[in-house]
């Protein structure tokens, strides 16, 4: 099977073509198997036919042509790591040439399609397969496909429950060596990634990248002509344009849903597999997406790197500040295709469709078997059965089940009351509190359809229905 690759520069195309056997410069043929090689490579290839593998491993019986290759292989069994990085003191079984690029920032290999750069050629080749859409490695259990055999091997451990990597301090087990390495930083306090602006150190590279946006901001030069949303790269803008054209060429093999990008399809696949490979080092909570984990970690660190340019309010994620700024501008670029109602975000449109136009309730609670129209509603409902409160206030140590609850609570400490009543000018920390208060002026009340008792808020009616009539108002549960 042949795969089409596209290149931005002619020299990159020529270099790529040189990798094909029939186009190699000065090709030389092997007299045994007929394969073509560069002259300097042919000598090593011929040894595989004529030279007996004289150097045998005493542990696993593998054989090698050269002694130094055997010595390198033996270190796998002995755990010998004679080479040390002089910067971070990490040890290796061979010279840490590739590892040093982590410190120097050197990334000599570039993707010719998106311009992304890599520090080792193996990572670039793995990345290039993403553009082809090919995923030849399939899990026999759940049929999820991967473009890399190593990723498939790691994924299979979800089904087998295998956790081969153990922490030598607390004996906690992990699925991958990367997870173990990240966990070990908790015990050692090792934070190798340092911000060059303020000197703050981080355990993970992605935490540093996220932190840097506090200093640099985020420049978005590519603007959508339809909804005026801006993006950092031209490629991201092209992907976004598909939301307006309706183009969705990628179909999920497990359900009828279609997607505009392969990455969106991959994210959707998590719905079927229920895979949560990313876990918080602080509290152990698991996430299906790295971005969700990064956003969650900020509830521990208190970082709010994204600032509104109008009122200086700060947010933990870029979407939060984007939707907030649209509130100032009055922008509602996303429209419901059923009733033409406009919204600030695509997620609000989806939520509106499920609540008002779709009757199907596909998401069922495993405890009480109540069904919901969206997974978000199910997650919120599930917390009524659980006593777990993941979000803790660092000021008064009060705990909350929902992130929105702790954000609302934090305003009581900082005294932020930006929502004002237009009648009596009383100020509130949230729009919900203000709307409840407005019932005092308008006389609007929610009425119980059983006993006709009236309440100034919908939440009051919901509590009444639950405790007095032992029912739950479907709109507020």
N, C-alpha and C positions, 0 to 999 in steps of 0.2 A: 504494500500500500504506500502511495506517495502522498506527501503533505505539502501544500503550497505555503511558502514563507515569503513575506514581502519585506523589502528593505528600503530605508530612506536614502542611503548612499551607495553608489556603484561599487566602491571598494569593499564594502561589507558584503555585497552580493557576490563579488569575485572571491572573497575569502571563504564564504560559505560554499560556493560551488567547488572550491578546491578540495572539500571534504568528500565529494562524490568520487567514487573509484575511477570512472571513465574520464574525469576532467582533471585529475591530479597532475601537477607539473612534474615532468620527468618520471612518469610511472614506470615501475619495474615489476615484472611478473614473477610469482612464485612458481618454481618448476614442479612442485608437488600438487598444489591445489589450484593454481592458476590465478589466484587473487592478486590484484594490483596494489602496490605500496610505494610510498616514497622510498628512495634508495636507502636513506639512513634508517628507515623503519624495517625494511625487508630483512636485514641481517638478524634482528631479534625475532622476526616471525619465523624464519627458517629453522631457528633453534627449537621451535615447538614441534617440528617434524622429526629432526635428526638427533637431538640431544636427549638422552635419558635424564629424567628428573632425579638427580643423585642425592639431593638434600631432603631428607624425610623428617617430618615433625613427629616426635616421640609421643605426643599427647593425642593428636587426632588423625595421625597417619597420612596427612596431606603431604604432597611432594612438590619440590620447587627446583627450577633450573639453576638458580644462583644462591650462594650462601647468605648474602646480605638480605635477600627477600625472606629466607627462612628465619633469620634473626629478627627481622621486623615482625613476622607472623607470630613467633614465639612469645613476644611481649604481650600478645592478646591473652595468652594463658597465664603468664606470670604476673601480669599487672604492672610490669616495669615501665616507668616513665622517666627516662634519664634527662629529658629536655625540659627546661623551665623558661616561661615567659618572664623577662626581667621587669615588666611593667606591673602585671597583676599576680605574678608568681604561680600561675596555673601550670601544671605539669603535663607533658605529652610523651607519647611513645616514639614520635618522630619530630623532626625539626618543625617548630610552629610557624612556618612561613605564612600559611593561610590565616592562622589565628591572629598574627600581627596586624593584618588588615582591619581587624575590628578596632584596634587602637588608632591606627593611622587614618582610618576612614577611606582607604583606597578601594575603589570599585572599578576595576579595569574592563569589566564585561558589560556591554549595553544591549538591551532589547531594542531591535530595530523597528518595532511596531509602536511601542508606547514610550520608548526612551528611558525606561527604568534601568538602573544600574545594579550590578551584583559584584560581590567580592570574590566569588569562585564560579568557575564555568559550569559546574554541576547544577548550581542553583538557577543559573540563567537558562540552561536547557530544560530544566523542570518547569520554569516559568513560561517558556515558549510554547509548551504543550497546551497551556491554558488558552492561547489564541486559536489553536486548531480545533478546540472543542472535544478532542479525543480523550476518552477515559477508558483505556483498555483493561484496567485491573478492577474486577468486580467481586464484591463480597457475596459468598454463597448463601449467607443467612438472610440478609435484608436487601440484597441486590444493589446496594449503593456502589457507585463506580468511582474510581480514582485515577488520576493521571500519573501516579507514582507508586511503585510497589511497596516502598517503605511506609507510605501513608495508609495503604491497605492493611499492612501487617499491624500497625498501631491501632487502626480502627477495629480489627477483629478482637482485640482485647476487651472491647466494650461488651461483646457477646460472651466471651469466655470468662470474663472477670479476672483475667490474668493481670497481676501487678508485680512484675519481676524486679522492680527497682526499690530497694529499701533504704531508708534513712538510717545511718549508723548512730545517730544521736537518740532519736525517739521511736525508731522502728516503724514509722509510718511508711506505707507502701504506695508506689506510684506506677502509672501505666507507661510512662516514657522517661528517658534519662533527662530530658529537658525539664519536665515537671519536678524531678528530684533535685536538679541543680538549682532551680528557682526556690524550692523549699529550703534547701541548705542555707541559703542566704539569710533566712529568718534566724537560724541558730548563730551563724557567724557574724551577723550584722554587716556583712560585706555589701557595699553599694558601689559597684565599679563605674557607674555611668554618672558623670558629673556635668552639671550645667556650667558652660563657660561664661555665662553672664553673672549669675549670683552665687555660684559655687555649691548650690544644693545638690546632694547626691541621691541616686535612685538605684534600686535593685534590678529593675528591668529597663531595657532600652526603650520600649514603647511608652513607659511612664515618663522618661526624659523627653521624648518627642512631644508628648502631650503637654508637658510642663513648659517647653520652649515657646509654645504659642502665647504664653503670658507675656513674654518679652517681645516676640517678633510680630504678633498678630497673625492674620492669615490673609495673604494677598490673593484676590480672586479676579483675574484679568478677563476671563471668558464668560460673557453674559448671554443668557437665553433671550432671544428676540420675542418670545411669546409671553413668558411670565416674569422676565427681568431678573430671574435668579442667577447668581454668579457662581463660578467654579474655578478651582485652582488650575486645572488642566483642560486642554482641548478634548482629550479622550473622554473625560468625565462629562463634559458638556454634550458630546455626541450621544452618550448613554442616556443622559437626561432627556434629550430631544425625543426619544422613543416614547416617553410618557405622554407627549402631546400628539404624536402621530398614531399612537395605539399599536405600533409594531411590536409583536411578541412572538419571535420565531422559535423560542426554546420551550418545549413542552415537557412537563413532569411525566415520567413513565409510570408513576404510581397513582396519579389522579388527573383529572382533565385540565388542571390549571396550566396557564402559559405565562412566560416571562420574557422581558425585553433583553436580559443579559444572562450569560452563563453563571455569573456570580450570584444573581438573584435566585436562579434555579437551585444553586448549591445551598444557599441560605434556607430556601423553602424545604429542601430535602430533610433538614433537621426536624421538621414537623413530623415526618414519618419515622425517623430513626430515634427521636427523643435524645439525641446525643448532646452532652454538655461537657466538652473537653476543657473548658477554661474555668479555673477555680481561684477564688480570692485567697491570698496567702494569710490575710488577717483573720477572717472568720470562716473560711472553708466553703463559702457559698459557691455553687457551680453555675456556669452560664454557657449558653449555646454559641454566643458570639463574643469575640475578644473586645469589641467596642462596648458591649453591655458591661463586661467585667471592668473595663477601664473607667466607665462612667460610675460604676458601683464603688470602685476603690476611692474615688474622690469623696464619698460619704465618710470615709475614714480619715483621709488627709485634709479634708476641708477646702481643697483647691477649687476655685471657680475661675478658670482661665479665659472665659469668653465674656466680653463686656459690651453692653448696649451702647452705641455711639450717641444715643439721644439722652437717656436718663442715667447712664453709667451703672445700671443694674447688672450684676454678674451672674453667669450660668456655668454649669458643669459640662455642658456639651454644646457644639455649634448649632444644632437644630433648635435648641432652646432659645438662643439669642436671635436666630433667624425669625422664628415664629413671633417672638416678643416684639421685634422691630416692625414686623408687618402689622402688629396691633396699633403701633404709633401711626403708621402710614395709612391704616385702614385698608390695606391690601388683602384681597381674598381671591387669589388666582386659580384656585382649584374648585371645579364645579361638579355637582351631582348630575349624572346623565339622565336621571329619572325625573327629578323635580326642579332642576336648574338652580338649586340653592348653592351659594358660594361659601368656600371655607379657606382658612389660612394655610392648611397643610393637606397633603394627600392622605395621611393617616386619619384626619378628621372626616374626610369624605368616606373612607372605608368604614369607619365607626358609624357614621350617619346611615350608610346603606344597610348595615347589619341591623341597626336598631329600628329603622323606619320602613325599609322596603323589602327586606328578606325575612321570610317566616321560618326558615330552617334554623334549628338549634342543634348544631353538630357537636358542641362541646359539653360533655357530661361530667358532673362531679362524681368522683369515685366513692365518696363517703355517703352522700344523701341522694345521689342519682338525679339531682336537679340539672336541667340542661340550659345552655346559654348560647347566644348567637355568635359570640366572639371568644377567643382564647383569653383576651384581656379581662373580660367579665368573669370568666371561670377562675382565673388566677386571683382576682380580687375577692371572689366568693370563697375560694378555698382557704383563705386566711381567717375566715370566721370559724373554721374548724380547728385551726392551729393556734397554739399559744406562743409560737415563735415570733419574736420581735427583733428583726435584724438591724433596725436603725436606732442608734443611741445618741442622745444629745450630749455633746461634750461639755456643756455648761452645767446642766443640772442632773445629767445621767438618766433622765427619763427615756424609756424605750418606746418605739412605735413599730407597728406592723408595716406601714406604708411609707415610701419615700416622700410622697406628697404631704403626709402628716407631719413628718419631722421638719420639712422645709417651712410649712405653715407655723409650726411651733417655734422655730428659730427666730421668727420675726418678733415674738414676744420678748426676746432677750435684747434684740437690737433696736426695738422701738420703731420698726419700719411700718408705717400705716399710710399707704399710698392710695387707698380706695376711700373716697369721700362721698358722703350722702349729699345729694343736690338740694335736699329740703332743709335739713337741720345742720349740715356741714360736719356731722360727726364722722370720725375717721376709723377705718378698719384695716386689718392686716391682710384680708383676702376679699375677692369679689363676692364669694359665696356668703361671707358674714354680712357684707353690705346688702346683698339681695334679700337675705332673711330679714334684716333690719327694715328694709323698705316696706315690708308688709305692715309695719306699724303706721305708716303714712297712707298707704293705698287701701288698706283694709282687705287685701287679697289673702285668702286663707285656703288651705288644703283640707278637704272634707272627707271623713271616713264614710265609705259607702255602706257600712254595716250599721253603725250607731249614730251617724251624722255629726259626730263631734268634730270641731274645727281646730286646725293647727296653723300657726304662722309660718311653718316651714315644712317642706316635704320630708326632711329627715325626722321631724317630730311625728309626722303621720306614720312613717315607716316603723319607728320604735313602738308606737301605739298598736299598729297592726300585728307586730311580732309578739309583743308581751301580753296584750289584752285579748286579741282574737286568735293568736297563735297562727297568723298567716303572714306572708311577706309580699308587700307591694312589688309586683314584677318589674315596674319601671325603676325602682330604687334599690333593688337587691343587687 
